[in-house]
Amino acid sequence: MNTRRFLVFILVVMVVIGSACQPAASPSDSIKIGESLGGNHGQTQPKPESVENPASVESPSGEPSTTENKQDGGPTRIDNAPSPQPTQAYQPEIMEGEYYSEESFPYWDNQFDDYGVNPFVATKQDHLSTFALDVDTGSYSVMRRYLSEGSLPPFDAVRVEEFVNYFDPGYEPPADEGFAIYADGALNPFSYEQTYLIRYGIQGYEVSERNRKPANLTFVIDISGSMDMENRLGLVKRSLEYLVEQLRADDQVAIVVFGSRARVHLHPTRGDQKRQILSAIRQLRTGGSTNAEAGLTMGYRTALSMFETKSVNRVILCSDGVANVGMTGPEGILSQVQDYVDEGVYLTTVGFGMGNFNDTLMEQLADQGDGFYAYVDDLDEAKKMFVDEITSTLQVIARDAKVQVDFNPDVVEAYRLVGYENRDVADEDFRNDTVDAGEIGAGHHVVALYEVTLYPGAEGRISTVQLRWESPDTSRVTETNGNFNTWDLSEHFEETSPYYQLSVIVMQYAEILRESPWAWDVSIGDLSKMAGRIRKNFRFDADVLEFIDLINSAERIMDHGW
């Protein structure tokens, strides 16, 4: 038996004997495919100095890509849109203050779901892989919180795509509205089976802070008794202060709070009334049970009361997810507000706290409620979400976005999608626009990694990547695609771009933490050395430097047996 799981078993048995223990979610037998995200923890970081912006490369059907303008080792642009420079991030002044006392927590009280691990699929049996895009990052921040407490996260807390999408993939955004599609790949440095790791990437167009739509925001804040900690409600207050500082005069904010009951704490208020909004936030006090259903229902009603077609209309739920009154599951809660979701009110769920945190509820509410999920473990993460990436957080540029990868059965023997287990879409539903998929914010990227085996000596098209999405403004459905070929692969991992290497290292780190059967032969010590070799390329990127330190922290914890 795996040592880590044996220790968890002994710990749970001891707790059951002493009092009572909440049962862990049972592993899923079903195999699913599909989900993703990105970012910078702290401030927006420049690109690695040694890497130029990847060049645009046309890849007509089955023909070799033009490689004259391609940066050696960089990803191939496999659609045809040109690429501008990124816009300058907006940096506001934020009040500082004392923050915050750490809480100790029993690890077994947190709630996560195990969605299993995707297997290899024989291409001749099923050559299509279809999944909904997503930009959640909560799983990565949860992992960071666990390590800060000296513990590894539970294996079912790890969603690989949320780790990979936390980081900048090095893609240039398209010049016009829409998406750029990228792909690169190389021999898998972790496999003895001569497999390749192919990274497919989607990059959305950027919208500057000046040009973003007016925002009508409804904060739905959990003030139940379980939030009575400085790094729960206290951190919520400080995080929302960051967001309030970014508001413009044409924005509106309302606040709904809930404990045992829900009530409007602040009626719709113009964004230039910052003092009034901040005062309302700072006056929040805790008490009562947790009626998330009532809170979200009133929140959506409030959002609909100030709904404007040409504005961003969004509910932002801040909670530890401990719902214990009324409907308590994501399906039941969303069934009460589905009509509001269908009207075009988006949802962001932001998790706080640890100890009895319900990751499952927060993640599924976002996935099923046309939104995204983040977890705020410190003020740096709050600043990243509400300052550095404010436009991506607020403004949606694509609804029901789906990807279908069509592998060539004459070239590819088998493939497996790494992550996205709970974002599967039936292949036949790729063009079914009634099927819910993912919402993508301005400037967001989505990365998916596939491990593939090729037939010996086979050459030609490996895959066609198809992206389909609906415009939130016009409801027009658009589809674009691009090809990736054997001649686009690199035979040596070390010759690929630092961005590709980073994505692969992050992927493998998540695979190790979730105890994937495809990572049993990989040492985290070897992974630490690989990360150390690319450190110099990201010396100005605080997120990557922190990640390398987290690998080392995880290695030390593993060396001590837990």
C-alpha positions in Angstrom: 0.0 0.0 0.0 1.2 3.5 -0.8 2.8 5.0 2.4 1.0 8.2 2.2 -2.4 6.6 1.8 -1.6 4.1 4.7 -0.8 7.1 7.0 -4.1 8.8 5.9 -6.0 5.5 6.7 -4.4 5.2 10.2 -5.2 8.9 10.9 -8.8 8.5 9.9 -9.3 5.4 12.0 -7.9 7.2 15.0 -10.3 10.0 14.5 -13.3 7.7 14.1 -12.3 6.0 17.4 -12.0 9.3 19.2 -15.2 10.9 17.9 -16.6 11.2 14.4 -15.1 11.8 11.0 -16.6 13.0 7.8 -16.3 10.2 5.2 -14.0 10.9 2.2 -15.4 11.0 -1.3 -15.1 7.6 -3.0 -12.9 7.5 -6.2 -14.8 7.8 -9.4 -14.9 4.7 -11.7 -15.9 6.7 -14.7 -13.3 8.2 -16.9 -13.9 11.8 -18.0 -12.0 14.4 -20.0 -11.9 18.2 -19.9 -11.2 21.8 -18.0 -8.4 24.8 -17.5 -6.6 28.7 -16.3 -3.6 31.2 -15.8 -1.9 34.0 -14.0 0.8 35.8 -12.0 0.8 35.6 -8.2 1.6 39.1 -7.0 2.3 41.5 -9.8 2.2 41.1 -13.6 5.6 39.7 -14.7 7.6 40.2 -17.9 8.4 37.4 -20.3 11.6 35.4 -19.8 14.4 37.4 -21.3 15.7 34.4 -23.4 12.4 33.9 -25.2 11.1 35.9 -28.0 7.4 36.1 -28.8 6.4 33.0 -30.8 5.9 33.8 -34.5 2.6 33.3 -36.4 2.8 30.2 -38.7 0.1 29.2 -41.1 -0.6 25.4 -41.1 -2.9 24.6 -44.1 -4.6 21.2 -44.1 -1.9 18.5 -43.7 0.9 20.7 -45.2 4.2 21.4 -43.4 4.2 24.6 -41.3 6.4 27.4 -42.5 9.3 27.4 -40.1 11.3 30.3 -41.4 9.7 32.7 -38.9 9.3 30.2 -36.0 11.4 30.8 -32.9 13.5 27.6 -32.3 11.9 25.6 -29.6 8.8 27.8 -29.5 5.2 26.9 -30.0 3.7 27.0 -33.5 0.8 29.3 -34.2 -1.7 27.0 -36.0 -4.4 29.5 -36.8 -4.0 32.6 -38.9 -4.6 35.7 -36.7 -1.8 38.3 -36.2 -0.4 39.0 -32.8 -0.1 42.4 -31.0 1.9 43.3 -27.9 0.1 42.8 -24.5 -1.4 45.9 -22.8 0.2 47.5 -19.8 -1.3 46.2 -16.5 -3.0 48.8 -14.2 -1.4 49.2 -10.8 -3.4 51.0 -8.1 -2.6 52.2 -4.6 -4.0 49.9 -1.9 -4.2 50.7 1.8 -2.1 48.3 4.0 -2.9 47.0 7.4 -2.3 44.2 9.8 -2.9 40.7 8.4 -3.6 37.9 9.5 -3.5 35.1 12.2 -3.0 31.6 10.9 -5.6 29.0 11.7 -4.8 25.4 12.4 -7.1 22.9 10.8 -7.9 19.1 10.7 -7.1 18.1 7.1 -9.9 15.5 6.9 -12.7 18.1 7.3 -12.1 19.7 3.8 -14.3 18.4 1.0 -12.8 17.4 -2.4 -14.1 15.1 -5.2 -11.9 12.5 -6.9 -12.7 12.4 -10.6 -10.1 9.7 -11.4 -7.2 9.9 -13.9 -7.7 9.7 -17.7 -6.4 6.5 -19.3 -4.7 6.1 -22.7 -7.3 5.8 -25.5 -6.6 3.7 -28.7 -6.9 6.2 -31.6 -8.4 3.6 -33.9 -11.2 3.1 -31.4 -11.9 6.8 -30.6 -9.9 9.5 -32.4 -11.9 12.4 -30.9 -11.2 14.1 -27.6 -13.7 16.8 -26.6 -13.9 18.9 -23.5 -15.2 22.3 -22.2 -12.7 25.1 -21.6 -12.4 26.5 -18.2 -10.2 29.0 -16.4 -10.3 27.9 -12.7 -7.2 28.2 -10.6 -8.5 27.3 -7.2 -6.7 23.9 -7.0 -3.3 25.4 -7.3 -3.9 28.0 -4.5 -5.3 25.2 -2.3 -2.1 23.2 -2.8 0.0 26.3 -1.8 -2.1 26.7 1.3 -1.5 23.1 2.3 2.2 23.3 1.8 2.3 26.5 3.9 0.9 24.4 6.8 3.6 21.8 6.3 1.4 19.2 4.6 0.8 17.7 1.1 -2.7 18.3 -0.3 -5.0 15.4 -0.6 -4.6 13.7 -4.0 -8.3 14.5 -4.8 -7.6 18.2 -4.2 -5.3 18.3 -7.3 -6.7 19.1 -10.7 -3.8 19.2 -13.1 -5.3 21.7 -15.6 -5.7 24.3 -12.8 -2.0 23.9 -11.9 -0.9 24.3 -15.6 -3.2 27.2 -16.3 -2.0 29.2 -13.3 1.1 30.2 -15.3 1.7 32.4 -18.3 2.2 30.0 -21.3 4.1 32.5 -23.4 1.4 33.1 -26.1 0.8 36.3 -27.9 -2.9 37.3 -28.1 -4.7 37.8 -31.4 -5.0 41.3 -32.7 -8.7 41.2 -33.3 -11.6 39.6 -31.4 -11.3 35.9 -31.2 -8.6 33.4 -30.2 -5.2 32.2 -31.3 -4.4 28.5 -31.3 -0.9 27.3 -30.5 0.8 23.9 -30.3 4.2 22.5 -29.5 5.5 19.2 -28.3 8.6 17.0 -27.6 9.7 13.6 -26.4 8.3 13.0 -22.9 11.3 13.3 -20.5 9.5 11.2 -17.9 8.7 8.2 -20.0 10.7 5.1 -21.1 8.0 4.3 -23.7 9.0 6.8 -26.3 5.9 8.9 -25.8 5.5 12.6 -26.7 3.9 15.4 -24.7 2.0 17.8 -26.9 0.8 21.2 -25.5 -2.2 22.8 -27.1 -3.0 26.3 -26.2 -5.8 28.8 -26.7 -5.1 32.5 -26.2 -8.0 35.0 -26.0 -7.8 38.6 -27.2 -7.0 41.3 -24.6 -9.2 44.2 -23.4 -7.5 47.1 -21.7 -8.9 48.4 -18.4 -9.8 51.6 -20.2 -11.8 49.7 -22.8 -13.5 47.2 -20.7 -17.3 47.3 -20.3 -19.0 48.9 -17.3 -19.4 46.3 -14.5 -22.5 45.7 -12.5 -21.2 43.6 -9.6 -23.1 41.9 -6.8 -20.9 40.7 -3.9 -22.6 37.7 -2.2 -20.6 37.4 1.1 -20.8 34.5 3.6 -21.0 36.0 7.1 -22.0 32.7 8.9 -20.2 31.7 12.1 -17.7 29.5 10.2 -16.3 32.7 8.5 -15.4 34.2 11.9 -11.6 34.1 11.3 -9.2 36.8 10.2 -8.2 34.7 7.2 -11.8 34.0 6.2 -14.1 37.1 6.6 -11.1 39.3 7.4 -9.4 38.2 4.1 -12.6 38.6 2.2 -12.8 42.3 3.3 -9.2 43.0 2.4 -9.6 41.2 -1.0 -12.7 43.2 -1.9 -10.9 46.4 -1.0 -8.5 45.7 -3.9 -11.4 45.3 -6.2 -13.2 48.4 -5.0 -10.1 50.5 -5.7 -10.3 49.4 -9.4 -14.0 50.5 -9.9 -14.9 53.3 -12.4 -17.7 55.8 -12.1 -19.8 53.8 -14.6 -19.5 50.6 -12.5 -22.1 49.6 -9.9 -21.8 47.5 -6.8 -24.3 45.9 -4.5 -23.6 43.7 -1.5 -25.8 40.7 -0.3 -24.8 38.9 2.9 -26.0 35.6 4.2 -25.8 33.6 7.4 -29.0 31.8 8.5 -30.8 34.3 6.3 -29.9 36.6 3.4 -30.3 40.3 3.2 -29.2 43.2 1.0 -26.3 44.9 2.9 -25.6 47.6 0.3 -28.1 48.6 -2.5 -26.6 49.3 -6.0 -24.0 52.1 -5.6 -21.9 53.9 -8.2 -18.3 52.8 -8.5 -17.0 56.3 -7.7 -18.7 56.1 -4.3 -15.7 54.1 -3.0 -15.9 55.4 0.6 -19.5 54.3 1.0 -18.7 50.8 -0.5 -15.6 50.3 1.6 -17.5 51.4 4.7 -20.2 48.7 4.0 -17.5 46.1 3.5 -15.6 47.0 6.7 -18.9 46.8 8.8 -19.5 43.1 8.1 -19.8 40.9 11.1 -20.3 37.1 11.4 -23.1 35.0 12.9 -25.6 32.2 12.2 -25.7 29.1 10.0 -24.8 29.0 6.3 -27.8 29.4 3.9 -25.9 29.7 0.6 -29.0 29.0 -1.4 -30.8 32.0 0.1 -27.6 34.2 -0.4 -27.2 33.3 -4.1 -30.9 33.6 -4.8 -31.0 37.1 -3.4 -27.7 37.9 -5.0 -29.0 37.0 -8.5 -32.2 38.9 -7.9 -30.2 41.9 -7.0 -27.9 41.5 -10.0 -30.9 41.2 -12.3 -32.4 44.4 -10.9 -29.4 46.4 -12.2 -28.8 44.3 -15.3 -27.7 46.1 -18.4 -27.2 44.4 -21.7 -24.0 46.4 -22.6 -22.4 45.9 -19.2 -20.7 43.0 -17.4 -23.3 41.5 -15.0 -21.6 39.3 -12.4 -22.2 37.8 -9.0 -19.1 37.3 -6.9 -19.6 34.7 -4.2 -17.1 34.8 -1.3 -17.4 31.8 1.1 -15.8 28.8 2.7 -18.4 26.7 1.0 -19.9 25.3 4.2 -23.5 25.3 3.3 -25.7 23.7 6.0 -29.2 25.3 5.6 -31.5 25.0 2.6 -30.1 23.5 -0.5 -26.5 22.5 0.2 -25.3 20.9 -3.0 -24.3 22.7 -6.3 -27.1 21.2 -8.4 -29.8 22.1 -5.8 -28.5 25.6 -5.3 -28.2 26.3 -9.0 -31.7 24.9 -9.7 -33.0 27.9 -7.7 -31.2 30.5 -9.8 -30.9 28.9 -13.3 -33.3 31.4 -14.8 -31.0 34.3 -13.7 -27.9 32.4 -15.1 -29.8 32.1 -18.5 -30.4 35.8 -18.5 -26.6 36.4 -18.8 -25.5 37.0 -15.2 -22.1 35.4 -14.7 -20.8 33.8 -11.5 -17.4 34.0 -9.8 -16.8 31.8 -6.7 -13.9 32.7 -4.5 -13.0 30.3 -1.7 -11.5 31.3 1.6 -10.3 29.5 4.7 -9.3 25.9 5.4 -10.3 23.3 7.8 -13.9 22.7 6.8 -13.6 24.2 3.3 -15.9 22.8 0.6 -13.9 22.9 -2.6 -16.4 20.7 -4.4 -19.3 23.1 -3.9 -17.3 26.2 -4.9 -15.8 24.6 -8.0 -19.0 23.0 -9.2 -21.1 26.2 -8.6 -18.7 28.0 -10.9 -18.5 25.3 -13.6 -22.3 24.9 -13.7 -23.1 28.6 -13.2 -21.3 30.1 -16.2 -18.3 31.3 -14.3 -14.9 30.4 -12.8 -13.5 29.4 -9.4 -10.5 30.8 -7.5 -9.2 30.3 -4.0 -7.6 33.2 -2.2 -5.0 32.0 0.4 -3.3 35.3 0.8 -3.3 39.0 -0.2 -0.9 38.4 -3.1 -3.5 36.0 -4.7 -6.2 38.6 -4.0 -4.1 41.3 -5.8 -3.5 39.0 -8.7 -7.2 38.4 -9.2 -8.7 41.8 -8.4 -5.9 44.1 -9.6 -3.4 42.6 -12.1 -6.1 40.6 -13.9 -9.2 42.6 -13.2 -10.4 42.8 -16.8 -10.0 39.0 -17.3 -11.8 38.5 -14.0 -14.8 40.6 -15.0 -15.3 40.6 -18.8 -16.3 37.5 -20.7 -15.2 37.2 -24.3 -16.6 33.7 -25.1 -19.4 31.6 -23.8 -19.8 27.8 -24.0 -16.3 27.4 -25.4 -15.3 23.8 -26.3 -12.3 22.1 -27.9 -12.2 19.0 -29.9 -8.9 17.4 -30.8 -9.1 15.0 -33.8 -6.1 12.7 -33.7 -4.9 11.0 -37.0 -5.3 7.2 -36.5 -2.7 6.6 -39.2 0.0 8.5 -37.1 -1.2 8.4 -33.5 -1.5 5.0 -31.9 -2.9 6.2 -28.5 -3.3 9.4 -26.5 -4.3 10.5 -23.0 -5.5 14.0 -21.9 -3.7 15.0 -18.7 -6.4 16.5 -16.4 -9.8 17.9 -17.3 -11.4 14.8 -15.9 -14.6 16.6 -14.9 -15.0 18.7 -18.0 -15.8 16.0 -20.5 -18.2 16.7 -23.4 -19.6 14.0 -25.5 -17.9 14.0 -29.0 -21.3 14.3 -30.7 -22.1 17.4 -28.6 -19.2 19.5 -29.9 -21.5 21.4 -32.3 -24.6 21.1 -30.0 -24.9 24.7 -28.8 -27.5 23.8 -26.1 -24.8 21.9 -24.2 -23.1 24.0 -21.5 -19.4 24.5 -21.8 -16.9 27.1 -20.5 -16.7 30.9 -20.2 -13.4 32.6 -21.1 -12.4 36.1 -19.8 -10.5 38.7 -21.8 -6.9 37.8 -22.2 -7.4 34.4 -20.6 -5.5 31.4 -21.9 -6.2 27.7 -21.7 -3.6 25.0 -22.0 -4.2 21.2 -22.4 -1.4 18.6 -22.4 -1.7 15.3 -24.2 0.7 12.3 -23.9 0.7 10.5 -27.2 2.3 7.4 -28.8 3.1 7.5 -32.5 3.5 4.6 -34.9 7.2 4.1 -35.7 8.2 6.0 -38.7 4.8 7.6 -39.2 4.8 11.1 -40.6 2.1 13.7 -41.3 -0.7 15.3 -39.5 -0.9 14.4 -35.8 -4.1 16.2 -35.0 -6.6 18.9 -35.9 -7.6 21.2 -33.0 -11.1 22.7 -33.3 -12.3 25.5 -31.1 -16.0 26.5 -30.9 -17.5 29.4 -28.9 -20.4 31.8 -28.7 -20.0 35.5 -28.6 -21.6 36.9 -25.4 -22.5 40.1 -27.3 -24.0 38.8 -30.5 -24.7 35.2 -29.7 -22.9 34.3 -32.9 -21.2 30.9 -32.9 -17.7 30.8 -34.3 -15.4 27.8 -35.0 -11.8 27.8 -35.9 -9.1 25.1 -36.2 -5.5 24.3 -36.9 -3.3 21.3 -37.7 -0.2 20.0 -35.8 2.2 17.7 -37.6 5.1 15.4 -36.9 7.6 17.8 -38.2 6.5 20.4 -35.6 7.7 18.1 -32.8 11.1 18.5 -31.0 13.1 15.4 -30.4 14.9 16.8 -27.4 13.0 18.3 -24.4 15.9 20.6 -23.6 15.6 22.3 -27.0 12.0 23.4 -26.4 11.0 26.9 -25.1 11.3 27.6 -21.3 7.5 28.1 -21.4 6.9 24.6 -22.8 9.3 23.1 -20.2 7.5 25.0 -17.4 4.1 23.7 -18.5 5.4 20.1 -18.5 7.1 20.4 -15.2 4.0 21.9 -13.6 1.9 19.1 -15.1 4.2 16.4 -13.7 4.3 18.0 -10.3 0.5 17.8 -10.2 0.6 14.2 -11.4 2.9 13.3 -8.5 0.8 15.1 -5.9 -2.4 13.3 -7.1 -0.6 10.0 -7.2 -1.3 9.4 -10.8 -0.3 5.9 -12.1 1.5 7.6 -14.9 3.9 9.3 -12.4 4.9 6.4 -10.2 8.4 6.2 -11.8 9.1 9.9 -11.5 11.1 11.4 -8.5 10.1 14.8 -7.2 13.8 15.3 -6.6 14.5 14.9 -10.4 11.6 17.3 -11.0 13.2 19.8 -8.7 16.5 19.7 -10.6 14.6 20.2 -13.9 12.8 23.2 -12.5 16.1 24.6 -11.2 17.6 24.5 -14.7 14.9 26.9 -16.1 14.9 29.2 -13.1 17.2 31.7 -14.8 14.8 32.1 -17.6 12.1 33.3 -15.2 14.1 35.3 -12.7 11.6 38.2 -13.0 8.5 36.0 -12.7 7.4 35.8 -9.1 4.9 33.0 -9.8 7.5 30.7 -11.3 10.1 31.4 -8.6 7.5 30.6 -6.0 6.5 27.4 -7.8 10.1 26.2 -7.7 10.3 26.8 -4.0 7.0 24.9 -3.6 8.5 21.9 -5.4 11.3 22.0 -2.9 8.9 22.3 0.0 6.9 19.3 -1.2 10.1 17.3 -1.5 11.1 18.1 2.1 7.6 17.0 3.3 7.8 13.8 1.3 11.2 13.1 2.7 9.7 13.3 6.2 7.0 10.7 5.3 3.9 12.9 4.8 
